[in-house]
Amino acid sequence: MTRPIIRIHDTSTDEVIDREMNDAEFAQYEAEQAAQAKQAEQVKVNAEAKVALLAKLGITADEAKLLLN
C-alpha cells in the first residue's frame, strides 16, 4: 500500500517537494481518519435516534421545534 503524498512548497525558492508520509505522519493521518469515521458514525446514530423518537411521539421535526421554544 502506498501512503498519501505530502507536498512541501518553499515559496522563497519556489521549490516543490512531493514525498510519501513518514511513519509519524502516517500514524497521525490514520488516527485522524479513524476519529472522523467515528464522528460520522455518531452523527448517523444520533439522526436515526431522532427519527425514531419523532416517529414514536407521532410528531414532525417542526412540531418538536415548537415544543422546545
C-alpha positions as CSV (number, residue, x, y, z in Angstrom):
1,M,0.0,0.0,0.0
2,T,1.3,3.4,-0.8
3,R,1.0,6.2,1.7
4,P,-0.6,9.6,1.0
5,I,1.7,12.2,-0.5
6,I,3.0,15.3,1.3
7,R,3.7,18.4,-0.8
8,I,6.1,20.9,0.6
9,H,6.4,24.2,-1.2
10,D,9.2,26.5,-0.3
11,T,7.9,29.9,-1.5
12,S,11.2,31.6,-1.1
13,T,12.9,29.3,-3.7
14,D,9.7,28.1,-5.4
15,E,11.0,24.5,-4.8
16,V,8.3,21.9,-4.6
17,I,9.0,18.5,-2.9
18,D,6.5,15.6,-3.1
19,R,7.1,12.7,-0.8
20,E,5.2,9.9,0.9
21,M,4.2,10.4,4.6
22,N,6.8,9.2,7.1
23,D,5.8,6.8,9.9
24,A,4.8,9.5,12.4
25,E,2.8,11.5,9.8
26,F,1.0,8.3,8.6
27,A,0.1,7.3,12.2
28,Q,-1.4,10.8,12.8
29,Y,-3.2,10.5,9.4
30,E,-4.7,7.1,10.4
31,A,-5.7,8.4,13.8
32,E,-7.5,11.4,12.2
33,Q,-9.2,9.2,9.7
34,A,-10.5,6.9,12.5
35,A,-11.7,9.9,14.6
36,Q,-13.6,11.3,11.6
37,A,-15.2,7.9,10.9
38,K,-16.2,7.6,14.5
39,Q,-17.7,11.1,14.4
40,A,-19.6,10.4,11.2
41,E,-21.0,7.2,12.7
42,Q,-22.1,9.0,15.8
43,V,-23.9,11.7,13.7
44,K,-25.7,8.9,11.8
45,V,-26.7,7.1,15.1
46,N,-28.0,10.4,16.5
47,A,-30.0,11.2,13.4
48,E,-31.5,7.7,13.4
49,A,-32.4,8.1,17.1
50,K,-34.1,11.4,16.4
51,V,-36.2,10.0,13.6
52,A,-37.2,7.1,15.8
53,L,-38.1,9.3,18.7
54,L,-40.2,11.6,16.4
55,A,-42.0,8.6,15.0
56,K,-42.6,7.2,18.5
57,L,-44.1,10.5,19.5
58,G,-46.0,10.8,16.3
59,I,-44.8,14.4,15.6
60,T,-42.8,16.1,12.9
61,A,-39.4,17.8,13.4
62,D,-41.2,21.2,13.0
63,E,-43.7,20.3,15.7
64,A,-40.8,19.2,18.0
65,K,-39.1,22.6,17.5
66,L,-42.3,24.3,18.5
67,L,-42.3,22.3,21.8
68,L,-38.8,23.4,22.5
69,N,-39.4,27.2,22.1
